């Protein structure tokens, strides 16, 4: 399997959670992104609840394409999100 090249045009999609390191989401989403030819990469970020707002607002400022939020963070991000589905 050839390694995907990441450039300055590559979009970022992420999972925020705690714990996030055991998630299968990167495996699933990166396979989908590769198969569909979408120039994006899916990463997980794990941090404490006290850093959630700062991380969420930082993601918005960086222009991250999308975020998946896991429990226990979901209830704290509804008011920060541009849209929720």
Secondary structure, DSSP 8 states (H G I E B T S, - for coil): -------TT-EEEEEEESS-TT-SHHHHHHHHHHHHT--EEEEEEE--GGGHHHHHHHHHHHT-SEEEE-TTTHHHHTTT-S---
